[in-house]
Amino acid sequence: MYSLKNLDAKSIKSIEADWIEQININDDSNLELTVSNFDHIISSNSFGDLLQRSNLATYIAVIDSEADKVIAITEVIFARQGAKTICKIMEVFHAPSISALEDEEYQAESAKILISILGYMLEINKSTNHGITKIFARDDAAQYTIKKFHDHADKQSFRDLLGFEVRLQGHQWLEFKKIS
Protein backbone atom coordinates (compact mmCIF):
# COMPACT_ATOMS: atom_id res chain seq x y z
CA MET A 1 0.00 0.00 0.00
CA TYR A 2 0.91 3.63 -0.23
CA SER A 3 1.39 6.29 2.42
CA LEU A 4 -0.25 9.69 2.73
CA LYS A 5 1.47 12.96 3.57
CA ASN A 6 0.25 16.47 4.28
CA LEU A 7 1.16 19.07 1.69
CA ASP A 8 2.74 22.50 2.02
CA ALA A 9 3.32 25.20 -0.63
CA LYS A 10 6.86 24.01 -1.39
CA SER A 11 5.90 20.35 -1.84
CA ILE A 12 2.93 21.31 -4.04
CA LYS A 13 5.19 23.26 -6.42
CA SER A 14 7.63 20.33 -6.52
CA ILE A 15 4.86 17.81 -7.30
CA GLU A 16 3.45 20.14 -9.96
CA ALA A 17 6.84 20.35 -11.69
CA ASP A 18 7.20 16.55 -11.59
CA TRP A 19 3.71 15.98 -12.97
CA ILE A 20 4.19 18.53 -15.77
CA GLU A 21 7.32 16.61 -16.83
CA GLN A 22 5.21 13.41 -17.04
CA ILE A 23 2.72 14.93 -19.51
CA ASN A 24 3.24 14.27 -23.21
CA ILE A 25 4.55 17.33 -25.02
CA ASN A 26 1.45 17.68 -27.27
CA ASP A 27 -1.15 17.05 -24.56
CA ASP A 28 -2.26 20.66 -23.98
CA SER A 29 -5.57 19.79 -22.32
CA ASN A 30 -3.93 17.54 -19.69
CA LEU A 31 -1.26 20.18 -19.08
CA GLU A 32 -3.91 22.88 -18.64
CA LEU A 33 -5.96 20.71 -16.27
CA THR A 34 -2.90 19.82 -14.18
CA VAL A 35 -1.74 23.43 -13.86
CA SER A 36 -5.30 24.53 -13.06
CA ASN A 37 -5.65 21.92 -10.29
CA PHE A 38 -2.39 22.96 -8.66
CA ASP A 39 -3.24 26.66 -9.00
CA HIS A 40 -6.54 25.98 -7.24
CA ILE A 41 -4.86 24.11 -4.37
CA ILE A 42 -2.34 26.93 -3.83
CA SER A 43 -4.72 29.89 -4.32
CA SER A 44 -7.41 28.43 -2.05
CA ASN A 45 -4.80 27.50 0.60
CA SER A 46 -6.30 23.98 0.67
CA PHE A 47 -3.38 22.18 2.26
CA GLY A 48 -1.87 21.59 5.67
CA ASP A 49 -2.66 19.32 8.61
CA LEU A 50 -5.98 17.63 7.86
CA LEU A 51 -6.96 17.34 11.53
CA GLN A 52 -6.48 21.09 12.05
CA ARG A 53 -8.71 22.05 9.09
CA SER A 54 -12.18 21.02 10.22
CA ASN A 55 -14.86 21.40 7.53
CA LEU A 56 -12.35 22.58 4.92
CA ALA A 57 -11.26 20.82 1.75
CA THR A 58 -7.69 19.63 2.24
CA TYR A 59 -5.44 18.07 -0.39
CA ILE A 60 -3.11 15.27 0.68
CA ALA A 61 -0.37 13.49 -1.29
CA VAL A 62 -0.44 9.74 -1.91
CA ILE A 63 3.14 8.49 -2.05
CA ASP A 64 4.68 5.36 -3.54
CA SER A 65 7.50 5.04 -1.01
CA GLU A 66 9.43 2.49 -3.10
CA ALA A 67 9.64 4.86 -6.07
CA ASP A 68 9.69 7.97 -3.85
CA LYS A 69 7.01 9.55 -6.05
CA VAL A 70 3.67 11.24 -5.46
CA ILE A 71 1.26 9.14 -7.51
CA ALA A 72 -1.97 10.89 -6.54
CA ILE A 73 -3.42 13.79 -4.63
CA THR A 74 -6.70 13.36 -2.81
CA GLU A 75 -9.19 15.97 -1.70
CA VAL A 76 -10.54 15.18 1.77
CA ILE A 77 -12.88 16.99 4.13
CA PHE A 78 -12.49 16.25 7.83
CA ALA A 79 -15.21 17.35 10.23
CA ARG A 80 -15.49 17.03 13.98
CA GLN A 81 -19.00 17.21 15.40
CA GLY A 82 -18.79 16.65 19.16
CA ALA A 83 -17.77 13.02 19.69
CA LYS A 84 -18.28 12.23 15.99
CA THR A 85 -15.70 12.61 13.24
CA ILE A 86 -16.42 12.42 9.55
CA CYS A 87 -13.82 11.98 6.81
CA LYS A 88 -15.09 12.50 3.27
CA ILE A 89 -12.90 11.40 0.37
CA MET A 90 -14.13 13.80 -2.31
CA GLU A 91 -11.80 13.26 -5.25
CA VAL A 92 -8.56 11.61 -6.30
CA PHE A 93 -6.26 13.15 -8.91
CA HIS A 94 -3.80 10.66 -10.39
CA ALA A 95 -0.31 11.55 -11.54
CA PRO A 96 -0.01 11.60 -15.36
CA SER A 97 2.14 8.44 -15.17
CA ILE A 98 -0.80 6.62 -13.52
CA SER A 99 -3.43 8.08 -15.88
CA ALA A 100 -1.36 6.90 -18.87
CA LEU A 101 -1.51 3.23 -17.82
CA GLU A 102 -3.53 0.73 -19.87
CA ASP A 103 -7.08 0.06 -18.62
CA GLU A 104 -6.50 -3.04 -16.46
CA GLU A 105 -3.27 -1.74 -14.93
CA TYR A 106 -4.88 1.68 -14.36
CA GLN A 107 -7.87 0.13 -12.60
CA ALA A 108 -5.63 -1.99 -10.37
CA GLU A 109 -3.40 0.98 -9.49
CA SER A 110 -6.41 3.24 -8.94
CA ALA A 111 -7.93 0.66 -6.57
CA LYS A 112 -4.66 0.41 -4.56
CA ILE A 113 -4.54 4.19 -4.28
CA LEU A 114 -8.16 4.40 -3.10
CA ILE A 115 -7.64 1.59 -0.58
CA SER A 116 -4.58 3.40 0.81
CA ILE A 117 -6.58 6.63 1.21
CA LEU A 118 -9.47 4.73 2.78
CA GLY A 119 -7.13 2.97 5.23
CA TYR A 120 -5.68 6.32 6.33
CA MET A 121 -9.16 7.78 6.92
CA LEU A 122 -10.39 4.68 8.78
CA GLU A 123 -7.38 4.95 11.11
CA ILE A 124 -8.42 8.51 11.96
CA ASN A 125 -11.97 7.38 12.72
CA LYS A 126 -10.93 4.33 14.75
CA SER A 127 -9.72 6.66 17.50
CA THR A 128 -13.12 8.30 17.99
CA ASN A 129 -16.36 7.06 19.50
CA HIS A 130 -18.42 7.71 16.38
CA GLY A 131 -16.32 7.80 13.21
CA ILE A 132 -17.68 7.84 9.68
CA THR A 133 -15.64 7.68 6.49
CA LYS A 134 -17.35 8.32 3.17
CA ILE A 135 -16.15 8.04 -0.41
CA PHE A 136 -17.86 10.41 -2.86
CA ALA A 137 -18.45 9.30 -6.44
CA ARG A 138 -18.85 12.33 -8.68
CA ASP A 139 -19.26 10.65 -12.08
CA ASP A 140 -20.42 7.36 -13.62
CA ALA A 141 -16.95 5.77 -13.48
CA ALA A 142 -16.54 6.63 -9.79
CA GLN A 143 -20.07 5.39 -9.05
CA TYR A 144 -19.24 2.12 -10.79
CA THR A 145 -16.07 1.85 -8.69
CA ILE A 146 -17.76 2.36 -5.31
CA LYS A 147 -20.57 -0.05 -6.25
CA LYS A 148 -18.03 -2.66 -7.29
CA PHE A 149 -16.07 -2.06 -4.08
CA HIS A 150 -19.26 -2.40 -2.02
CA ASP A 151 -20.36 -5.56 -3.83
CA HIS A 152 -16.97 -7.27 -3.43
CA ALA A 153 -15.98 -6.01 0.03
CA ASP A 154 -15.82 -8.59 2.79
CA LYS A 155 -18.35 -6.81 4.96
CA GLN A 156 -17.98 -9.32 7.80
CA SER A 157 -14.22 -8.66 8.00
CA PHE A 158 -14.80 -4.91 7.98
CA ARG A 159 -17.20 -5.47 10.85
CA ASP A 160 -15.21 -8.00 12.88
CA LEU A 161 -11.61 -6.91 12.24
CA LEU A 162 -11.91 -3.17 11.69
CA GLY A 163 -15.15 -2.35 13.52
CA PHE A 164 -16.92 -0.62 10.61
CA GLU A 165 -20.20 -1.24 8.79
CA VAL A 166 -20.06 -0.78 5.02
CA ARG A 167 -23.04 0.49 3.03
CA LEU A 168 -23.93 2.40 -0.08
CA GLN A 169 -25.84 5.65 0.34
CA GLY A 170 -27.55 6.17 -2.98
CA HIS A 171 -25.34 6.21 -6.08
CA GLN A 172 -22.78 8.73 -4.88
CA TRP A 173 -21.59 7.69 -1.41
CA LEU A 174 -19.96 4.60 0.04
CA GLU A 175 -19.99 4.83 3.83
CA PHE A 176 -17.88 3.13 6.51
CA LYS A 177 -19.50 3.74 9.90
CA LYS A 178 -17.74 2.82 13.14
CA ILE A 179 -19.70 0.32 15.20
CA SER A 180 -20.15 1.72 18.73
C-alpha positions in Angstrom: 0.0 0.0 0.0 0.9 3.6 -0.2 1.4 6.3 2.4 -0.3 9.7 2.7 1.5 13.0 3.6 0.2 16.5 4.3 1.2 19.1 1.7 2.7 22.5 2.0 3.3 25.2 -0.6 6.9 24.0 -1.4 5.9 20.4 -1.8 2.9 21.3 -4.0 5.2 23.3 -6.4 7.6 20.3 -6.5 4.9 17.8 -7.3 3.4 20.1 -10.0 6.8 20.4 -11.7 7.2 16.6 -11.6 3.7 16.0 -13.0 4.2 18.5 -15.8 7.3 16.6 -16.8 5.2 13.4 -17.0 2.7 14.9 -19.5 3.2 14.3 -23.2 4.5 17.3 -25.0 1.5 17.7 -27.3 -1.1 17.1 -24.6 -2.3 20.7 -24.0 -5.6 19.8 -22.3 -3.9 17.5 -19.7 -1.3 20.2 -19.1 -3.9 22.9 -18.6 -6.0 20.7 -16.3 -2.9 19.8 -14.2 -1.7 23.4 -13.9 -5.3 24.5 -13.1 -5.6 21.9 -10.3 -2.4 23.0 -8.7 -3.2 26.7 -9.0 -6.5 26.0 -7.2 -4.9 24.1 -4.4 -2.3 26.9 -3.8 -4.7 29.9 -4.3 -7.4 28.4 -2.0 -4.8 27.5 0.6 -6.3 24.0 0.7 -3.4 22.2 2.3 -1.9 21.6 5.7 -2.7 19.3 8.6 -6.0 17.6 7.9 -7.0 17.3 11.5 -6.5 21.1 12.0 -8.7 22.1 9.1 -12.2 21.0 10.2 -14.9 21.4 7.5 -12.3 22.6 4.9 -11.3 20.8 1.7 -7.7 19.6 2.2 -5.4 18.1 -0.4 -3.1 15.3 0.7 -0.4 13.5 -1.3 -0.4 9.7 -1.9 3.1 8.5 -2.0 4.7 5.4 -3.5 7.5 5.0 -1.0 9.4 2.5 -3.1 9.6 4.9 -6.1 9.7 8.0 -3.8 7.0 9.5 -6.1 3.7 11.2 -5.5 1.3 9.1 -7.5 -2.0 10.9 -6.5 -3.4 13.8 -4.6 -6.7 13.4 -2.8 -9.2 16.0 -1.7 -10.5 15.2 1.8 -12.9 17.0 4.1 -12.5 16.2 7.8 -15.2 17.4 10.2 -15.5 17.0 14.0 -19.0 17.2 15.4 -18.8 16.7 19.2 -17.8 13.0 19.7 -18.3 12.2 16.0 -15.7 12.6 13.2 -16.4 12.4 9.5 -13.8 12.0 6.8 -15.1 12.5 3.3 -12.9 11.4 0.4 -14.1 13.8 -2.3 -11.8 13.3 -5.2 -8.6 11.6 -6.3 -6.3 13.2 -8.9 -3.8 10.7 -10.4 -0.3 11.6 -11.5 0.0 11.6 -15.4 2.1 8.4 -15.2 -0.8 6.6 -13.5 -3.4 8.1 -15.9 -1.4 6.9 -18.9 -1.5 3.2 -17.8 -3.5 0.7 -19.9 -7.1 0.1 -18.6 -6.5 -3.0 -16.5 -3.3 -1.7 -14.9 -4.9 1.7 -14.4 -7.9 0.1 -12.6 -5.6 -2.0 -10.4 -3.4 1.0 -9.5 -6.4 3.2 -8.9 -7.9 0.7 -6.6 -4.7 0.4 -4.6 -4.5 4.2 -4.3 -8.2 4.4 -3.1 -7.6 1.6 -0.6 -4.6 3.4 0.8 -6.6 6.6 1.2 -9.5 4.7 2.8 -7.1 3.0 5.2 -5.7 6.3 6.3 -9.2 7.8 6.9 -10.4 4.7 8.8 -7.4 4.9 11.1 -8.4 8.5 12.0 -12.0 7.4 12.7 -10.9 4.3 14.7 -9.7 6.7 17.5 -13.1 8.3 18.0 -16.4 7.1 19.5 -18.4 7.7 16.4 -16.3 7.8 13.2 -17.7 7.8 9.7 -15.6 7.7 6.5 -17.3 8.3 3.2 -16.2 8.0 -0.4 -17.9 10.4 -2.9 -18.4 9.3 -6.4 -18.9 12.3 -8.7 -19.3 10.7 -12.1 -20.4 7.4 -13.6 -16.9 5.8 -13.5 -16.5 6.6 -9.8 -20.1 5.4 -9.0 -19.2 2.1 -10.8 -16.1 1.8 -8.7 -17.8 2.4 -5.3 -20.6 0.0 -6.3 -18.0 -2.7 -7.3 -16.1 -2.1 -4.1 -19.3 -2.4 -2.0 -20.4 -5.6 -3.8 -17.0 -7.3 -3.4 -16.0 -6.0 0.0 -15.8 -8.6 2.8 -18.3 -6.8 5.0 -18.0 -9.3 7.8 -14.2 -8.7 8.0 -14.8 -4.9 8.0 -17.2 -5.5 10.8 -15.2 -8.0 12.9 -11.6 -6.9 12.2 -11.9 -3.2 11.7 -15.1 -2.4 13.5 -16.9 -0.6 10.6 -20.2 -1.2 8.8 -20.1 -0.8 5.0 -23.0 0.5 3.0 -23.9 2.4 -0.1 -25.8 5.6 0.3 -27.5 6.2 -3.0 -25.3 6.2 -6.1 -22.8 8.7 -4.9 -21.6 7.7 -1.4 -20.0 4.6 0.0 -20.0 4.8 3.8 -17.9 3.1 6.5 -19.5 3.7 9.9 -17.7 2.8 13.1 -19.7 0.3 15.2 -20.1 1.7 18.7 
